[in-house]
Amino acid sequence: MKAAFLTGLRQIAIQETAPPEIMDSRSVLLRVGAVGVCGSDVHFYTMGRIGSSVAKYPEWTGHECAGTVVATGKEVKRLKVGQRVAIDPLIRCGKCDQCLSGREHTCRYERFLGVAGRATGALAEYLVMPEESCFAISDSMTMVQAVATEPLSVGVYAQRLAGMQPGAKIAILGSGPIGLCVLLASRAACDCKAYLTDLVDERLEMARQCGANWVGNASKIDVARALQEIEPLGMDFVFECAGQQETLDQAVEILKPGGTLLIIGIPETDRVSFNAHDLRRKEIRLQNVHRQNECTAAAIELITSGKINVDQIVTHHFPLVESQRAFDLVADRRDGVVKAMIHVAD
């Protein structure tokens, strides 16, 4: 089969490799339909690492994916050959203290698609996954929409962690795919005022289309000052989706006393800092958001019901052989890209 491998910094090669086989009776073999290019994939592409996970070339890549079941293990009960599925890229152990306490996303023995040293990537013609990681989709859902359930599930999870009530004032710093998914999930959950920032005008226009009340380009204006003028009492929640020190500082500045900062973006550096006195004086709550936890089904329902339109955030499409072009586009934020989709199956 053909698969995309990272072969060095900013280098991807399409290579022939042996197709995977079902080794677990509760797993399924999938024909991959499409794969989305995520910001975390781009970290490996441009830096060769995320935290302690370091690429050892050649390294498979990709984790946002959907496909069609082509074979099943003997103990598979929910899925049948021919069914199309959205995929949660997490492979959990199901036995550790985290899994047993309802925190499968922090499983102590987790494997995650496309993370160096943990699991193969999804950017390949075939993939084997546990049945529990696969969610059957309706005939009305497209393969692209199925892929988009992965970033949307992160937005749903972040919104649930916030626990916002109608009338909440929220800021989303970073209007890439995750920031937009947080916006879509928040809008679907309750009536709130949403303020978004970014450095790319096309993404801010997309944020308007997705329901933002206000957008601001941080390269052109002082967004913290602008937001303080609009909402002098401060924000109830700030979702930091850029992974930058500057946006973390902005978040603390615009939050109201007792507000909550939800950190979703992945910094390129190993350490970030806060003004301890501002955190203490305003009694800011910090909440990290690690992927998603049991929100894939909810994301699928939001899309199939029509409550959320994810098609609008998918701006570019590529065949498998042009995977490097797709990654370069996202890494360099060119051509107004928001979400790039790589189509594996014909």
N, C-alpha and C positions, 0 to 999 in steps of 0.2 A: 504494500500500500504506500501511498504518498503521504508524507508528513512534513511539517515545517519545523526546522530546528534552528535555535540560536547557535551560531558558530563562532561568535565573537561580539564585541560591542558594536551595536548597530549593524549586525550582519545576520541575515536569515537565509538559509538554504533549504530548498525543497528536495528531500531525499527519499529514496525507496527504503522501506524497512519492513520487517515481518509484521503482519497484522496480529493484534492481540488475540488471545484465546480465553475462553471462559474457564477459569480455574476454581471458581467458587460456585456452588450449586444455587446460590441466591443472587447471582449477578446476571447481567444481560449484555449481549454484544450489540452495539449501536452503529449504524451508518450515520456519520456526522453530517448534518445538513448545513449549518452555518456556525460561525464563531465570531463574537464581538471582540474588538480590541479595547482592553481596559487599561486604565492608568497604571495599575499595578503590573500589568504585562510590560508596559513601557519602561517601568523602573528597571526590570531585568534587561530590557533591550538597550537602554542607554547607560546603565550603571553596572549591570551584571549582578545585582544583589538587591534584596530588601532585608534590612536588618541582618540577622545571622544566616539567612538563606542566600547562599552564593552559588551562582551558576558554574557548572562544570561542563564545558563544551565537549561535544554538542549537547544541547539541552532542549527538550521539548517545551513548547510554550502554549499559552492560551487556556482559558478556563470558562469563559462565558459561552455556553454552547447549547445546542438542541439537536435532536436526531431521530432516527427511526429504528425501532427494534428489529434486528434481523435474526437473532437467536437468543434462547433463554436457558438458564440453568434449570436443573431438575426441580428445585424447590421454589422457583419463582411462581407467584400466585396472582399478582395483580396485573401483570403485563403480558401481552401476547405479541407474536411476530406481526409486524406491519403497523403497530401502534406508533404514533409520533409522540415524543416526550420532550418536556423542558427538563433541564438538568441542574440540580444543586451540585456544584463542584466539590463540595465537602464529602470526604469519606471518613466517617466517625467509627470509633471502636464499639460504642454502645454499651461498654462495661465499666468504664472508669467513673470516678465520683462526679465529674462534670457531666457526662452523658446521663447518668442516673438522676441527677438533680435538675434536668431540663436545660442544661447548658451545653448542648452538643457542639455548638460553634467554638467552644473553648476546650474541646476534647483533648485530653493529655496525649493521645496517640493519633491525633488526626493526620490525615493525608489530604492534600488539596491539589486539584488539577493545576499543572503548570508551575508549581512552586518547587524550586530546585531541591532535589534530594528527597522529595516527598511523594510525588506522583507524576506520571507522564502528562504531557500537555494535551489539550483537546483539539489542537490544530492539526488534525489528521483525518484520514478517510474513515477509520474505524476506531472505536473506543469501547472499553469494557467498564461498566459501572455497577455498583450494587443496586438492586431493585429499589431500595429505600431512597436512593438519590435521584430517582427518575419519577416524573409526574406526567401522567397522560394528559394530552391536550385535546381540545375539541377540534372538529373539522374546520371550524370557522377561524381558528387561530393560525396565523402564518408562522413559518419557521423563524422568521426575523423577530416576530413578537415573542415567540417562545424563548429565544436567546435573551431578549430584553427583560425577561422576568428576573434574571439574576441581578442586574443592577437595581431594578425596581424593588426587589425584595430587601436590598440594603436600605433604600429610602423608606420603605414601610417599617422596617425594624427601628431605624433612627427615630422616625415619627412616634412610634409606640413607646420607645424609651423616654422621649420627651414628655409624653403624657399631656400634651397641650389641650387646652379647652377652647371653645368658640370665643373669638375675639382676641386670641393671642397675637402678639406681635413677634414675628420671627425674622431673622436675617440669615441668609445663606451666602457664605463667602466662598465663591468659586462656583461658576455656572457650567461646569462640565457635565458629563452624563450623570454622575452621582448627585451633584447639586441639583440638577433638574429633576432627578427622580425623587429627591427629598421634597422638592416643591410640589410635584404631582401627587405624591403620597399625602402630604400635609393638606393640600387643597381638597383631596378626596375625603379626608378624615373629618375636617371641620372648617368652619368659616374663620379664616385668619388673615392678617395683613402680612404680606411677604415682601421682603426687600432683598434683592440679589445684587451681587457684585461680581466682576470678572475683569480680565484684561483684554478680552476679545469682544469686539462689538457684535459680531454675528451670534455669539453665544448669548449675549444680553438680549438681542432681539428674539432669540429662541425662548429665553426666560419670559419675555413679555407674552409670547404666544402661549406659554404654558401657565400663565395666570399671575405673574409677578405684578405687584402693585407699583413697584419702583425698581429701576435698575440703575447702576452706576459703574462707570469704568474707572477702576482704581488707578489707572495710568494717566488719567486726565483730570481727576478731581480728588479732593480729600474726602473719601467716602465716609470716614468716621465722623467728620464734622458735619457733612451733609445729612447723615442719618440722625445725628443728635439734634439738628435743627428741625427735622421732620417729627421725630419722636423724642422730645426732651426728657421724658421719664425713663427712656431706655427700652431695650428689647427684653422680652421674656425669655426667648431662646435664640441662641446663635449656633448654627450648624457650620462648622469650619470644614470645608471640602476642598481646600487648595493645598494643604500640607506645607504651608509657608509660615515662617516666623512672623512676617508682617501681618498676615491675616489673624494669627493667634493674638497678637497685640491689639488689633482692631476689635476683635471679639470682646476682649475684656473691657475695652474702652466704651463700647456701645451697649453692653449689658446693663440692665437695671440691677440695683441691689437685690440679692436673692435670686438672680437670674441663673440660667443653666447654659454652659458651654458644652456642646456635643462635638467631639473631635472625630472626624471621619477621614479626613485627608491623611495621606501617608507622607511624612516628611522625608526628604532625601538625606537629611542628617540624622545621626543617632540620638542627638539631644536637642531639646527646645527649652525655652525659658519663659518665665512669667514674672511680672512685677508682683512680688509676694505681698506688698502692702496694698495694692489695688485688689488683689484676690481676697485678702483678709477683710479690708474695709467694706467691700461690697458683698462679702460672704458669697462669692461665686461658687456654684457647684460645677465640678468637672465630670463629664461622662464620656469615656472613650466608647467608640462604636466599632466593634470588630466583626466585619462581614454582616451576616444576618443569622437569625435564630428562628427556625420554623416559620418563615414568612413567605416561602415560595408559593404555597397554595393560595395564600391571600393575594399575592401579586398576580397570579394567573387569573383569579376571579375578578380582580379590578380591571384587567385588560379585556377579558371575554364579556364582561357585563357592560363594557363601554364607558365605565366611569373614568378610565385613564386611557389616553391615546399615546402610546409609546412610539408609533410610527414617525412622529414628527422629529424625534431626537436622533433618528438614524439618518445621517446625511450623506454617507458615502458607501459604495459597494465595490468589492473587489473579488476576483477569483483567487483560488488558493495559490496559483503561481505568482501572484502579485502581492503576496503577504508582506514582503519588505516595503513595498511602496505604501501599503496601508499603515504599517508601523511608523514609517518616516513621516507620513502626513500627520498622524496623531501626535507623535513626539514633538514635531515642530509647530503644531497648531496652525497649519496652513489651510487655505481654501475654505475657511469657515467651518472646519470639521467639528462635529460634536461627537457622534458615535460612528465609527467605521465598522462595517460588517464584511467579513470574509466568507464567501459562499464556497463550501467544500464540495457538496454534492451538485450535480448538474441540475 
